[in-house]
Amino acid sequence: MPILREWRAEIRRPKKAAYVEYVRTTGIAGYRSTPGNLGAVVAVRDIDTERGEIVTLSWWTSLDTIRAFAGDPVDQARYYPADTEFLLTRPDTVLHYESSELTSAPHAAGPARG
């Protein structure tokens, strides 16, 4: 069963776009280049005029493959040098979940239904 790894933090909202790009070229690139990674996404939202939230979700074949990326302990968050320029919070840990099998995202074929 795939493992979903979730990391989230509060960011400086005025630097949101720059940080998303930084995360894509560091963390997401690192995830995707690690054998056993099944995919990854970045999501952001505004909290207020000064703060936003960023979430990275990555899917892995096992905790051992995550360990190849993150090291030990496997639930320790991994940071890059410029993160402090963007982050308001810096959580020490991430969450892991057993997830159902991955499927492709549906194509946008019309108005959203819900």
C-alpha positions in Angstrom: 0.0 0.0 0.0 1.5 3.4 -0.9 2.5 5.8 1.8 1.4 9.5 1.6 3.9 12.0 3.2 2.4 15.3 4.2 4.5 18.4 5.1 2.9 21.8 5.8 4.0 25.2 7.1 3.0 28.8 7.2 4.7 31.1 4.7 5.1 34.8 4.1 2.2 35.4 1.7 4.0 38.1 -0.3 6.6 35.6 -1.2 4.2 32.7 -2.0 4.9 32.4 -5.7 8.7 32.5 -5.3 8.5 29.9 -2.5 6.4 27.5 -4.6 9.0 27.7 -7.3 11.8 27.2 -4.8 10.0 24.1 -3.4 9.5 22.7 -6.9 13.2 23.0 -7.6 14.3 21.6 -4.3 11.9 19.4 -2.4 9.7 18.2 -5.2 12.7 17.6 -7.5 14.3 15.7 -4.6 11.2 13.6 -4.1 10.9 12.8 -7.8 14.5 11.8 -8.2 14.4 9.3 -5.3 13.6 5.7 -6.4 10.3 4.7 -4.9 8.6 8.1 -5.2 5.3 7.7 -7.0 4.5 11.4 -7.4 4.2 14.7 -5.6 2.2 17.9 -5.5 2.4 21.4 -3.9 -0.7 23.2 -2.7 -1.0 26.7 -1.2 -3.7 28.8 0.3 -4.0 32.3 1.8 -4.6 32.6 5.5 -4.7 36.4 5.8 -2.9 39.4 4.2 0.5 38.4 5.6 0.3 34.6 5.9 -0.3 31.7 3.7 0.0 27.9 4.1 2.0 25.5 1.9 1.4 21.8 1.8 3.5 19.2 0.0 2.0 15.7 -0.6 4.2 12.9 -1.9 3.4 9.3 -2.5 6.0 6.5 -1.9 6.2 2.8 -2.2 7.3 2.3 1.4 8.8 4.0 4.5 12.2 2.7 3.4 12.0 4.6 0.2 11.0 7.8 2.1 14.0 7.1 4.4 16.3 7.2 1.3 15.0 10.8 0.8 14.5 12.1 4.4 16.9 10.0 6.5 16.2 8.9 10.0 13.9 9.5 11.8 11.7 9.1 8.8 9.1 11.5 10.2 11.6 14.3 10.5 11.0 17.3 8.1 13.7 18.0 5.7 14.6 21.7 5.0 16.7 23.5 2.4 19.0 26.5 2.9 16.7 29.3 1.7 13.6 28.0 3.5 14.0 30.4 6.4 13.6 33.4 4.0 10.0 32.2 3.2 8.8 30.3 6.3 6.9 31.6 9.3 6.7 28.2 10.9 9.1 25.3 10.6 7.5 22.1 11.9 10.0 19.4 13.0 7.9 16.5 11.7 5.8 15.4 8.8 2.8 13.0 8.8 2.6 9.7 7.0 -0.6 7.9 6.0 -1.3 4.6 4.3 -3.1 5.5 1.1 -5.2 3.8 -1.4 -3.8 3.2 -4.9 -3.1 6.2 -6.9 -5.2 7.1 -9.9 -4.8 9.8 -12.6 -6.5 13.1 -11.9 -9.7 13.4 -14.0 -9.6 15.8 -17.0 -11.6 19.0 -16.6 -14.5 18.3 -18.9 -17.0 20.8 -17.7 -18.4 22.5 -14.6 -17.4 21.0 -11.3 -20.0 18.9 -9.6 -20.2 18.4 -5.9 
